[in-house]
């Protein structure tokens, strides 16, 4: 995943904070994140010749599950994994929809 995003993110510490805010908002319903991450991913996908595919999403989801299982247990861990699965599916489907609109 790094080869895709490395050239698009110029401030990783700031990006990690945004990622954390995004997931806090989505997992704990705190209003920390503002933005349109789908649009950002669509822009990256277009810049990368529409090369983001299901293997990238599978890799990300496996890493998410592995990390969640290492650090957490219980119902919240399961919720985090389910939300990640839903988010991955949402992003995957909508990246492909955006491709068909740009043709």
N, C-alpha and C positions, 0 to 999 in steps of 0.2 A: 504494500500500500504506500510505503514511503516514496517509491519512484514516481507515483502519480501526484502526490500532494506536496512533495518537497519543493517543487518549483512554483507552487501557488501560495504557499504560506511563508511570509517573510518574518513573522514574529511568533515563534512557537510558544513561548511562555504566555503571551496574550491569547493565542489560540486555545491553549489548554484551559485557560480560565473561561473562555466562551463555551468550550465543550462541557466543562463542569457546570456552568450556568444552565446550558441546554438540558443536561440530564437531570439536574436538580429540579428544573421546571417540569420536566416530563415525568419524573418519578415521584416527586414530593409536592407537586403543585404549588411551588413557590414561584412568584413572578419575577424571576431574575433575568431570563433570556428574552431578548427582543431581536428579531431578524428573520431572515428567510433562508434557512439552511438548504432547502431543496433547490432554490434558485442558484445558490452558490455551487452546489454539486453539479447542477446542469451546466453551469458556465465552465467548470473544470472539465466535465465530460466532453463538452464541445471543443475546448482547447486541446484536449488529449485525443482528438479525432474519434470521439465516441467510443473509446476503448474500455471504459469501465463496464464490467460484465458480472455475471452471476458468480464467478469464481472469486472476484474481489469481495462481494457481499458475503459469500460463504466464509472466506478467510476472516473477515471482520467479525462475523457472528461467532465463529469458533474462538477467536481471541477474547471476545466479550464474555462468552460462557466460561472459558478457562479462567479468566481473571476473576469473574464473579464467584466461581466455585472455590478459588483459592482464598478469597477474602471474606466471603459472606456465607451465611446459612439461613435457612428458614424461608418464610413467606415472602419477605421483601426481596430476597435473592431471586426467587422464582418470578416475582413481578418484574424485576429488572430484566431478566432473561426474556420474558414474554414481550415486554415493551420493546426491547431491542429487536426481537424477531419481527414484530409488527412494523417498527420503524424501518428496518432493512427492506422489508417487502414493499412498503410505501415508497421509499426512495427508488428502489429497483424499478418498479412499475412506472413511476413517474419520470424517471430518466428516459426510459424507452418511449413513453408517450411524447416527451419533448422532442425526441429525435424525429419522430414521424411528422411533427408540426414544422420542423425546420427544413424539410425536404421540398 
